[in-house]
Structures are given as C-alpha cells and as structure tokens.
Amino acid sequence: MIQYTSWGHIDWKYISEPGDPGSSMSVGFTNIDVGKVEPTHVHYGHEQFLYVLQGKGINVINGEEFPFEPGMEFYMKSDTTHKEINTGSVPVRELLIANPVAYTYDAGKRDEKTEYPVGSNTAIYDAVEAMRYPLLESVKMPFVIFDTVGSVVMQSPRFPRFCIDHCDPVRHPDRCACFAYPALSRAGSMEKDYACPYGLSVNYTPIVFNGKVIGTICGGYYYSSSDADVDLNELKDCYDQPKSAQIGMRKLQKQMVDSILSYCAFRESQEKLKDKESSLKDVRLENDGLEQDLGIMKDTVTDLKIEHHFLFNTLNCMASMALEGDRDDLYQAIINLSNMFRYTMVTELRFVDLDSELKYLETYLDLQELRYGDALHVEYDIDKQCHSMMVPFNLLQPVVENAFTHGFMSSDEEKEIEIIVKEENGRGVIRILNNGVTPDIITVNRVRKSLSSGSGHGMSLIYDKLKSAYGEEFVMDISARTAGGAEITIRIPSSFQEGDRS
C-alpha cells in the first residue's frame, strides 16, 4: 500500500498488524520530494532503521543534525525525536524498517506490600500510583488514563503542539472533547478508534479485569491523512503519522493495559492470601490481649518497610560521597545514621512524645544537608504544649522524606521545609509544607484516593500507621499550596496517651 503525505509518500511492502502471528516489523520505502521537509515527529513505541538509497539531506535526530547521502544508515531508538530535510536535487528514497518495542513491568518483584480492594473504583488508582515511576512516566506517547466514570487518573504532559494550540488538555482538560468521550462510552469493553472534533485520531483501549471495565486508556492523538474526515488545511502543519507508527502506538497502549492487568492480578492473589491470614488471625484472637500484640506487630512491620526504603536511599547517597575520597562529613553521616537506627530499634513503644520525634527528624535532616548544603532550609513552628503530645512512633520522618523523594525530585530551586504543630479544638494538627513541585489536581486526587487503599506506597504507609493508632479518629490529607509546593496535614487526638487504647 502507498501512504501519501504532504512531504512525499511511503511505499509499504509489509505492515505488521496487531495480532499478526508473523514478524512484528513493518517494511517500506520512504520518498521525500525535492525541497520538502518531513516535519519533527516522535517515534512513539517503535524503533526505526533507515538506509539511504537515493538523494541527499539532513536528519535531525534528538536535536542533532546528521547530513546524509546514499549508502548511509541510521538507527533510532523508540521515542526518538526525528526530522528529515531533502537538500538535494532529486527525491530522497530510503529503506524503512520499523519495529514496535516492549515496555516491561514486573509486578511480582516490586510493590509486594500493596493491597487494595479488588474490583472497586480505587483499583485503577492504586495500579497507576504503583506503576507511575517504574513504567507510566517513561512512556513518551501522549495518553490519558480514566476511571470508570470518566475522571482523569493520570495524563501525559506530552501532547502534540496541535492539541496545545486548540484545546490545551494539559492545563484545561475540561475544554477538550476527547476527555468527555470515555464517560460517554464507559460501558464499552472493545478497543476502538475515534476522531476528535479537529481531526486527530485517538485510540480508545478499555482496561478489563475479571470481566469488568476498571478504566480506560486514550492515546495517540495523531494526524493521519487517510483517516481524517476534515478540512486538511486545518491540519496542514501536522505530521502525517506513518502506518507503522500508528501500529506501534496501539501496541504500546496495549502493553500499558497488559501491565496494569498484570499488576491487578498480582494484587488479587495477594488479597486472597491476606484473607487466609485474616482467618488464621480470627482463630488466634481467642486469647485475651492478642489483638494488642498483633497491632504492635503490624506497626513494627510498617516501620521496617519505611526504614528499609530510607536506608536504601541514604546508603546510596553515602556511597556516592565515599567515592569522592576522605571526608569528615561522611563520618558524621555514619554517626547520624547509626543514631537514627538506634532510635528505631531501641524503643518498643507504639507512641512517643513529639519532642522525641522532632529530634529524630532533625537527625534525618542533618543527613539531607549532606546532599543539599545551604540550599536546604528548615523551619519549625511548634506550640509549647505540643512538645509532650504523644504521637505514633516514626511518624514525622517518612512524611518529610516524601517531600525529598517526590516534591524535590525534579526541582533545582532552594529546598524549603516547614513543620508546624498546633493544638486546635482539642486536636493536634501537624502540617508539613514544602516548596517543591506543585501537584496538579489530578495528582492530588489520585494520592488522596490511594491513601486509604492500603497500597503500601508512599503516604499510604503513614495512613495505615495512623489508622492502627486511632481507628477513624484522625484525618490525613494532601493539598497543593497556592505559593507553590505541597502540604501534608494530619489531625489527631492531642490528649491521647499510651495505654488509653488497647
């Protein structure tokens, strides 16, 4: 088949369709007309090999220019940004081989502690939160993940310029007609394509787990002259997506769905194991006092999960420092680290006074100064009477660490942390603020939903600790600050003392 474009055409000799049992590669010949430019585009979800047969020009690959002539070859990895210019007096003709690539995710090796109510609407939120860093944020293709009622769970910031100019879905999703489509079609369980009002093609892939739709991925947002039933003048500046790239994006989207389903299946098996453990616990609880022992054991396991994560991050930092030679601050870091672990190992209490937690937090922040130096600023605003308030053991440090692992992860600005503890209406109110990346409303909603899911990710561990300590008598929330950054707020009974609750 021949695919005609504004800059020439592609003569396809073999195209691998989804589900094709043969080769996954697509093969054809590109032809770029004299004086034409193949516009800047991204090879979403597929790698590409070009062999120049005729003509001269310039390949612009990830911003770097490579002049070419007959006999030269180019290999471009998946998600490469590419532009090609014909600078010669004859059409450029190239052999093109495109091959979809796989994005992998091993749910069984990561996030083994995650639990969530299978089949509920939170399942898609838990899966996305768990897989956001290892998988989803590495996908360069524009996509949006919706829950079953059409609310956005996660969206890519990498929409094409055409989308930004016409709808700006990143900042104004309410203005984009594509964002309303899943809500209208949520009952469907079949893959389908549809055209947005401006003529771009969007791939609709439902996420079906155990026969039930738990979410939807919409991706692609590309222009194809063979599909668009609109005024082509409106789309004349868009890159005409080759058939191989369209297939690659569909396969990539299917891989994302398969990874989410693998995660859900793994969590379902964990949930069944949890039910069996719960049955055993009910039998053991025939002895008085065992419930309290199990609560202490649960808190201990939660603390071990938190400390294992922190130890890994800290030792990585210290190892990097050690490579730089003899340093007194490395010695002090080891002392601080030993003090921290002495604190976590010596106490057998579920609750400690706030003052002890603050001293433990200061030791942690001393370690962070090794990395950030004078760029780190910490302020405390603690009511005098709150210093003796009892709080769950190992509460503050993991919350503050969340600011470093998420809020400051992609920020080069000065880091500011503020810890505020007040007593309001008989309750202790703990607010931890940072000036890092400001979470958008989609991220805030996703984190809020995942807090109480028992997912074992980030702040859900702290939520579990608070629930074990106070039952339903607490509040934990995340919000975006108007001045920039994020705030974690915790409200607990300020009069609670160790021994009041068995």
Buried (B, 14 or more C-beta within 10 A) or exposed (E): EEBEBBBBBBBBEEBBEEEEEEEBBBBBBBBBBEEBBBBEBBBBBBBBBBBBBBBBBBBBBEEEEEEBEBEBEBEBEBBBBBBBBBBBEEBBBBBBBBBBBEBEBEBEEBBEBBBBBBBEBBBBBBBBBBBBBBBBEEBBBBBBBBBBEBBBBBBBEBBBEBBEEBBEBBEEBEEBEBBEBBBEBBEEEEBEBEBBEBBBBBBBBBBBBEEEBBBBBBBBBBBBBEBBEBEEEBBEEBBBBBBBBBBBBBBBBBBBBBBBBBBBBBBBEBBEEEEEEEEEEEEEEEEEEEEEEBBBEBBBEBBEBBBEBBBEEBEEBBEEBBEEEEEEBBEBBEEBBEBBEEBBEEBEBBBBBBBBBBEBBBBBBBBBBBBBEEEBEBEEEBBEEBEEBBBBBBBBBBBBBBBBBBBBEEBEEEBBBBBBBBBEEEBBBBBBBBBBBBBBEBBBBBBBBBBBBBBBBBBBBBBBBBBBBBEEBBEBBBBBBEEBBBBBBBBBBBEBEEEEBE
